């Protein structure tokens, strides 16, 4: 795996901070993105599920992306989420990402209607490709049926790869089903497959996976990155076990709120605890349980403050 | 039931027509809305599931609403859907509806995140109420778990009614579960309950229901309206049976595409067959089966042309 080929490696679906009045906190966002890159993130998959992207307006997403870039985050590491329910929105966000030289976009299928046909999902992607009409477009499909209620099945991916071979280049597989990730890796050589969790990172890398795009990379990116760098070393499995245990402890709680709570403690900044409805912050008791679990796994809340 | 009290009775979740290039066809939309009112619709629940509202941008929804009103559709019959995934969008659409004097709004819960708490859904509605900050606001909750993946459970409704008694005034129940509709009717006297289908219209009316908001009212509103007007007459059950059979025949097919296909035939206008992805138009064979089923039920495609 060539780690210089962005955005392979660990990509972070960046948490989106809010002020107490629920407005977007662009300053905290930029600072967090810079910290993640300093900690070893290979790319930033801003505006994903962990980012509460679907709780943001289109204008808020565009403004945040522009802010990142004007504050020095290189667009070559950026893979913004741009898939919306409405075709005009997906086209507008995708065009905007390309105009700002982002490496690629992470594309949710339109997720309101359930039980839609693969033909309908194909048409959604095909319309976006055609309307955007830019050969720089690189689409990473975002497969997350537990949230979206619809997803990208293998025959649909095959059809997309056949018709848009240089445009549809990869997938984030957040099915939570390792068998699906395996099938993707085996069926489509060269297709960049990112599991949506670090739990099977080493397994995926050994089968040609591109890395991972994981919520918990918001608070544990250095350790996840080390698994990638040491993947051929004697310690690889032990390092994988450590990040898997950490992930398992965190995902017992609602992921966005849990990651925000951890980050609030790492940075000693309770401003990070704010989520937009329908999400809720962790209750005090849940937070205490989460922190206790992480401490028992030697999660170093303090070290990370020093690296900011 | 006082039918003069808008928008009780039959409300139509109006189909949204598109041009061949998938742009919104505002002229066909206005014409369809006027026809529905002429045919007996008591109100228009524009921008619902049947309207492909979540496939429209916020600007497209606002423009269509303004077009309707400037073309003489009275805002007192309008109940636009305004609930989106993103709080700023829901607030903007709701404010816009009130500023244009719409009777009420139909409010989907934020529908991207699944497994969210009632507390989070409560917070979503409460934030909208507070941010809109207008005593003219009338919210009809839109309960459609088969699509949205989240919904308004009875304890949540109870809490909303307690805290916003003059604002949260009704519900469209598209659960497809008559037991849920019954429980709503029995639990909250005075709360305006609209089943999302005409299948149990008479049952609902007899228990104090407000009417119905049904996709198939796009093509069968006169017959549905007659059930309401004749609900105490000797023919009521026979009229109900007739509209139930019609609904049953149509809902064997994807609802939006099926209704558009029927309307295209009624109006002899194939322009009505266009849907936005991820939906697809009915295939030729499915269309033939649908039409045959309706003809065997004496659905009069021709009469409706004459009433336009």
Interface residues (C-beta under 8 A of the other chain):
Chain A: X22 X49 X54 X55 X56 X57 X58 X60 X85 X86 X87 X88 X89 X92 X109 X110 X111 X112 X113 X114 X116 X117 X119 X120 X121 X123 X124 X127 X146 X147 X148 X149 X150 X276 X277 X278 X279 X280
Chain B: X22 X49 X54 X55 X56 X57 X58 X60 X85 X86 X87 X88 X89 X92 X109 X110 X111 X112 X113 X114 X116 X117 X119 X120 X121 X123 X124 X127 X146 X147 X148 X149 X150 X276 X277 X278 X279 X280
